[in-house]
Each structure stands twice: as structure tokens, then as C-alpha cells.
Amino acid sequence: MIRLNHNNDTKKNMKKITKNEQNILKLLIGGAVLASSAIHQEIIKNKENLALITVKRLLSQMLKADLLTITGSGRSTKYSISTRGRVLADIKAQEYCAIEPDKRTGLHNYNFSLLAKMPEDIFNPEELMRLQTATAEYHERTRDLSAVLAKKELERLIIELSWKSSKIEGNTYTLLDTEKLILENKEAPGHDKAETQMILNHKEAFDYVRRYAGQFKTLTRKNLEELHSLLVKDLGVQSGLRRKPVGVLGSIYRPLDNGQQIAEAVEALSQAVANMTNPYAKALLAILGLSYIQPFEDGNKRTSRLLANALLLAHGCAPLSYRSVDENQYREAMLVFYELNSLIPFKEIFIAQYEFAAKNYAVK
């Protein structure tokens, strides 16, 4: 069970990045390497009234916070964004994704330093407090739940998770169709077998991670592949790590296509998840990291969502259903992580969905 020790946990977390610092990160996240004078000029163009000496002070502070890297010295000094800066840059997903893919300035290829240098403090103190408070309320609300109510709550979670996770992937089952399928084993007319199977696979996968939650304290290649196999059962998808290239629709990003590198990336993700100091960070990184690597030929995002729930359950936290999430917002936030490596848009979704789940579900 997670301990709700706000003081100890928040001391490890990051100082909030200021608006001016965020503006500098946005200038550099496209890959620019600029001198302080050039950064100052860009800020002026954006109608921000900052003196050059103020910009230099900000750059110094951002270097100390590991948000930037530096090359050269003296008048040849130039600044670029660090991995930490990328991860914590506050990008507006809808605005970024409104740009035509070929005109975006994001990364085209896998960033090998991303997982290796992933900061542990991806939630600021206020965000962590919100999540911990939601967990405390979840524990209190579910403490004396009767067996009958607990069963109903669990059924509702499984139905809504199976429906929404499948819908994000283009499944056309309605929530009512999903309820009938799971509770009454009635297939909805007008849907192909693959859609029906996808729903049923979600139910089986959630049952599995709930039953064996203790095995999911962290991410391993073994539990990852087992979970993926459940989610793609009878869907004509090859199990195990992929051996062929895959693309991402509507994105300039191209995942790794080398089998050895994919395996190494999964190991790097496992280590990064293990390094996280709280279960929320573990779950968030599992969703984003697995979707980013795309280790399987299909079913990656479904697997990431169930894996995150497995990690949350393993640490006594509420699992997510994503019932109230907007599918376009979800996809846009994911594209921002693929192309710019910023997790801020998806982190906002995660926090909102966690608070929703803690108030609306019960899993025992």
C-alpha cells in the first residue's frame, strides 16, 4: 500500500518552471542552438519585455536546473535544450498538432538519451499532492465496501475501461454494447469479430493484472510480453518484440526498426520505471515509454494502458478507465511526446483521469 508522506516525497520533486523559462524551452525544443543574444532577440519578437541581463540570469538558472545544455565559452557560448528540458516543456498539444506533419520541427527519430536521462521528478509538488490526496480518498471510500458493491464497482470499471481503451484504437462498440458483451456474452450486431475480441481481451487482461498485481511492482520484459499476448489474442497479431518497422499515422516520428535496439529500449524503459520514486510516475512513464518504443507490431498503446493499471494496482492505487478522456486529446498528447518528448500534455490527462478514477471506482 502506498504511504502518503507528502513532505518527504515533495522534497524530491522539481521546482516549478516559470513562464519565462518555459518560453525559452519552447524556443529551443525544435533543436535550435542559440547564443544568449539570439535568445533575447527571439523573446523580443514574441513581445516579451525582458532585458538581456535578465535573459542571461534565466539561462544561468536553467543550466543549474538541468533544463539546458551549453557549448562553447565566452562570446561563443550557446544554449540548447536538455532531455529534462524537453520532458518538462509546456507544449500546447492542439496547437502543435494543427501544424502539418511535414512542417513540424520535432524529432524524426528515436531519442536514445530520453529514457536514460528521464528525470525522476516528473510531477511537481502540487501535482503529487493532488494524486496522493485522491489516493487517500480512494482508500477511505473503498475501505468498508460490501462484497456486492465491490463486485458491481469492479464490473463497471472493466466495462468502461474495455470500451474506452478499445475506442481510442478505433473500435466502434458502444458502451452499452460493451456492457452486454461482458455481462451477458451478447455480441453486438454489425461488428466484426476483431472488435468483439478486442473488448474481451481487455477484460481478460485486466482480470490478469488484478489477480497477479504483485508481479507488477515494476516493468519487466516478461510481464510486458505476457500482457501484450493477452491483449492481441486471436487478433492475428504476432506476439513478442517486433522484427519489422512500424510507422505512426500523422506523425514525423519513426520508431526503432532494429530488433536488438528495441530490446535494449525495453530494458531502458524497465530501468527508468524502476528509478521512479512513486507509483504515479511509474505508471505515467510506462504509458508514454511503451507507446514511444512501439515494441510490438500492434497493440502497443493498449498494452501501455493496462501495464500502467498493473503498476498502480501493485502499489495500492486506483486504476484508470479513461472513460472521460477525449480521444483526439489523447492522441495529440501522445504525438507531442513522440515528436518533442514533452510529457506535460499527457501528464495533464493522467492526473485528471486518476482523480476521476479515485472518485468513481473501487477495486479489491
C-alpha positions in Angstrom: 0.0 0.0 0.0 1.3 3.4 -0.9 2.3 5.7 2.0 1.0 9.2 1.8 4.0 11.1 3.1 3.7 14.5 1.4 6.7 16.2 3.0 9.3 13.5 2.1 8.0 12.9 -1.4 7.6 16.6 -2.4 11.1 17.5 -1.3 12.4 15.2 -4.1 10.2 16.9 -6.7 11.0 19.7 -9.0 10.8 23.5 -8.5 8.0 24.8 -10.8 9.3 26.1 -14.1 8.4 29.8 -14.6 6.6 31.2 -17.6 9.8 32.9 -18.9 11.7 29.7 -18.5 9.0 27.8 -20.4 9.2 30.4 -23.2 12.9 29.8 -23.6 12.3 26.0 -23.6 9.8 26.5 -26.4 12.4 28.5 -28.5 14.9 25.6 -28.2 12.8 22.5 -28.3 12.8 22.4 -32.1 16.6 21.7 -32.0 17.9 25.3 -32.1 21.3 26.1 -30.6 21.5 29.8 -29.8 23.6 32.4 -28.1 22.0 34.4 -25.3 21.7 37.5 -27.5 19.8 35.4 -30.1 17.5 34.1 -27.5 16.9 37.6 -26.3 16.0 38.8 -29.8 13.6 35.9 -30.2 11.9 36.8 -26.9 11.6 40.5 -28.0 10.0 39.3 -31.3 7.4 37.5 -29.2 6.6 40.8 -27.4 8.1 39.8 -24.1 9.8 42.8 -22.5 12.9 41.2 -20.9 16.3 42.8 -20.7 19.3 40.9 -22.0 20.8 40.8 -18.5 17.5 39.2 -17.3 17.7 36.6 -20.1 21.3 35.7 -19.1 20.2 35.3 -15.5 17.4 33.0 -16.6 19.8 31.0 -18.7 22.1 30.6 -15.8 19.3 29.4 -13.6 18.1 26.9 -16.2 21.6 25.5 -16.6 21.7 24.8 -12.8 18.2 23.2 -13.0 19.5 20.9 -15.9 16.9 22.4 -18.3 19.6 23.4 -20.8 23.0 22.3 -22.0 25.8 24.6 -23.0 28.5 24.5 -25.7 31.5 26.9 -26.2 32.6 29.6 -23.8 32.8 33.4 -23.6 31.2 35.0 -26.6 30.9 31.6 -28.3 28.6 30.2 -25.6 25.5 28.7 -27.0 22.5 27.0 -25.4 20.4 24.0 -26.3 17.6 22.2 -24.6 18.4 19.2 -22.4 16.5 16.0 -22.0 15.0 17.3 -18.8 14.0 20.5 -20.6 12.3 18.5 -23.3 10.4 16.4 -20.9 9.1 19.3 -18.8 8.5 21.8 -21.7 4.8 23.0 -21.5 3.7 22.4 -25.1 0.1 23.1 -26.2 -0.7 19.8 -28.0 -3.6 21.0 -30.1 -1.6 23.9 -31.4 1.4 21.8 -32.2 -0.6 19.0 -33.9 -2.6 21.6 -36.0 0.7 22.1 -37.9 1.1 19.9 -41.0 3.3 16.9 -40.1 6.0 17.7 -42.6 6.2 21.3 -41.4 6.7 20.4 -37.7 10.1 20.9 -36.1 10.1 17.9 -33.8 12.3 14.8 -33.7 12.0 12.3 -36.6 13.9 9.5 -34.9 14.1 7.7 -31.5 15.9 9.8 -28.8 18.3 7.4 -27.3 19.0 9.7 -24.3 15.4 10.1 -23.4 14.8 7.1 -21.1 18.4 7.0 -19.9 18.2 10.6 -18.7 14.5 10.7 -17.7 14.1 12.9 -14.6 12.6 11.2 -11.6 10.7 14.3 -10.5 8.2 14.4 -13.4 5.4 15.5 -11.0 5.8 18.8 -9.2 4.8 19.1 -5.5 1.3 20.4 -6.2 0.6 17.6 -8.7 1.9 15.0 -6.4 -0.3 16.3 -3.6 -3.3 16.1 -5.8 -2.6 12.5 -6.7 -1.8 11.5 -3.1 -5.0 13.2 -1.8 -7.0 11.3 -4.5 -5.5 8.0 -3.4 -6.3 8.8 0.3 -9.9 9.5 -0.6 -10.0 6.3 -2.7 -8.8 4.2 0.2 -11.3 5.8 2.6 -14.2 5.4 0.2 -13.5 1.8 -0.5 -12.4 0.7 3.0 -15.8 -0.8 4.1 -17.3 -1.5 0.7 -19.6 -4.6 0.8 -18.8 -7.6 -1.4 -21.9 -6.9 -3.5 -21.0 -3.3 -4.1 -17.3 -4.2 -4.7 -18.4 -6.7 -7.4 -20.6 -4.1 -9.1 -17.9 -1.4 -9.0 -15.3 -3.8 -10.5 -17.7 -4.8 -13.3 -18.3 -1.1 -14.1 -14.6 -0.4 -14.2 -13.9 -3.3 -16.5 -16.7 -2.4 -18.9 -15.7 1.3 -19.1 -12.0 0.5 -19.5 -12.6 -2.1 -22.1 -14.9 0.2 -24.1 -12.8 3.4 -23.9 -9.4 1.8 -24.4 -10.8 0.0 -27.5 -12.5 3.1 -28.7 -9.2 5.0 -28.6 -7.9 2.4 -31.1 -10.9 2.9 -33.4 -13.3 0.2 -32.1 -16.9 1.1 -32.8 -18.6 -0.8 -30.0 -20.8 1.5 -27.8 -20.6 1.5 -24.1 -24.0 -0.3 -24.0 -22.8 -2.9 -26.5 -19.7 -3.5 -24.4 -21.8 -3.9 -21.2 -23.9 -6.6 -22.9 -20.9 -8.4 -24.3 -19.1 -8.5 -20.9 -22.0 -9.2 -18.6 -24.3 -11.2 -20.9 -21.9 -12.5 -23.5 -24.0 -11.0 -26.3 -22.1 -9.8 -29.3 -23.3 -6.6 -30.9 -24.7 -6.9 -34.4 -22.9 -5.1 -37.2 -19.4 -5.5 -35.8 -16.7 -7.8 -37.0 -15.1 -10.5 -34.8 -12.0 -8.5 -34.3 -13.8 -5.7 -32.5 -15.6 -8.1 -30.2 -12.4 -10.0 -29.5 -10.6 -6.7 -28.6 -13.2 -5.9 -26.0 -13.0 -9.4 -24.5 -9.2 -9.3 -24.5 -9.3 -6.2 -22.4 -11.4 -7.9 -19.8 -9.1 -10.9 -19.6 -6.0 -8.6 -19.4 -7.5 -6.6 -16.6 -8.5 -9.7 -14.7 -4.9 -10.9 -15.1 -3.2 -7.8 -13.8 -5.6 -7.6 -10.9 -5.1 -11.2 -10.0 -1.3 -11.0 -10.2 -0.8 -7.4 -9.2 2.1 -8.4 -7.0 4.1 -9.3 -10.1 3.9 -5.8 -11.5 5.8 -3.8 -8.9 7.8 -2.7 -11.9 8.1 -3.4 -15.6 9.9 -6.4 -16.9 10.1 -7.8 -20.5 8.4 -11.0 -19.3 5.3 -9.4 -17.7 5.2 -6.9 -20.6 5.1 -9.7 -23.3 2.6 -11.7 -21.3 0.2 -8.8 -21.0 0.6 -8.0 -24.7 -0.2 -11.6 -25.6 -3.5 -11.4 -23.7 -4.5 -8.2 -25.4 -3.8 -9.4 -29.0 -5.1 -12.9 -28.6 -6.9 -14.2 -31.7 -6.4 -10.9 -33.5 -3.8 -12.1 -35.9 -1.0 -10.1 -34.3 2.4 -11.7 -33.8 3.4 -11.9 -30.1 6.9 -11.0 -28.9 9.0 -8.0 -29.9 8.6 -6.9 -33.5 11.1 -7.6 -36.2 9.7 -5.2 -38.8 9.5 -1.4 -39.0 6.3 0.4 -38.0 5.0 3.9 -38.6 2.9 6.3 -36.6 -0.1 7.8 -38.5 0.1 11.5 -38.8 3.5 11.8 -37.2 7.0 12.6 -38.4 8.4 10.2 -35.7 9.6 6.8 -36.8 10.2 4.2 -34.0 13.2 2.0 -33.9 13.3 -0.8 -36.5 16.3 -2.8 -35.2 15.4 -5.8 -33.1 18.4 -5.5 -30.8 17.8 -1.8 -30.2 14.1 -2.4 -29.5 15.0 -5.0 -26.8 17.6 -2.5 -25.4 14.9 0.2 -25.4 12.5 -2.0 -23.4 15.3 -2.7 -20.9 16.0 1.0 -20.6 12.3 1.7 -20.0 12.2 -1.0 -17.3 15.1 0.6 -15.6 13.6 4.1 -15.9 10.3 2.9 -14.4 12.3 1.2 -11.5 14.1 4.5 -10.9 10.8 6.4 -10.3 10.1 7.2 -6.7 6.3 7.0 -6.7 3.7 4.8 -8.4 2.2 7.6 -10.4 5.4 8.4 -12.1 6.0 4.7 -12.8 2.5 4.4 -14.4 2.8 7.6 -16.4 6.3 6.7 -17.8 5.1 3.2 -18.6 2.2 4.6 -20.8 4.4 7.1 -22.6 7.6 5.0 -22.8 5.9 1.9 -24.2 3.9 3.8 -26.7 7.1 5.6 -27.7 9.2 2.5 -28.3 6.3 0.6 -30.1 8.0 -2.7 -29.3 5.2 -4.8 -30.8 3.8 -4.9 -34.3 0.4 -3.9 -32.9 -1.4 -3.4 -29.6 1.3 -1.1 -28.1 -1.0 1.6 -26.6 -3.5 -0.9 -25.3 -0.7 -2.7 -23.6 0.7 0.5 -22.2 -2.7 1.4 -20.6 -3.1 -2.0 -19.0 0.5 -2.0 -17.8 0.0 1.4 -16.2 -3.0 0.0 -14.4 -1.0 -3.1 -13.3 1.6 -0.8 -11.8 -1.0 1.3 -10.0 -2.8 -1.7 -8.6 0.5 -3.2 -7.4 1.1 -0.1 -5.3 -2.4 0.2 -3.9 -3.6 2.9 -6.2 -6.7 3.4 -8.2 -6.7 2.0 -11.8 -7.7 4.2 -14.7 -10.6 3.7 -17.1 -10.0 6.7 -19.4 -13.8 6.9 -19.6 -13.9 10.7 -19.7 -10.9 11.3 -21.9 -11.3 12.9 -25.3 -9.7 10.5 -27.9 -8.3 13.4 -30.0 -6.7 15.0 -27.0 -5.2 11.6 -26.0 -3.7 11.2 -29.5 -2.4 14.8 -29.7 -0.7 14.5 -26.3 0.9 11.2 -27.4 2.2 12.8 -30.6 3.8 15.7 -28.6 5.7 13.1 -26.6 6.8 11.2 -29.8 8.0 14.3 -31.6 9.1 16.7 -28.9 9.4 14.4 -25.9 7.3 16.7 -23.7 5.2 14.7 -21.3 3.3 17.8 -20.0 0.1 17.4 -22.2 -0.3 13.7 -21.3 0.5 14.3 -17.7 -2.5 16.6 -17.5 -4.7 13.9 -18.9 -3.2 11.3 -16.5 -3.8 13.5 -13.4 -7.4 14.3 -14.4 -8.2 10.6 -15.2 -6.6 9.5 -11.9 -8.7 11.9 -9.9 -11.8 10.7 -11.8 -11.0 7.1 -11.2 -10.3 7.6 -7.5 -13.8 9.1 -7.1 -15.7 6.6 -9.2 -14.2 3.1 -8.9 -13.4 0.5 -6.4 -11.1 -2.5 -6.8 -10.4 -5.0 -4.1 
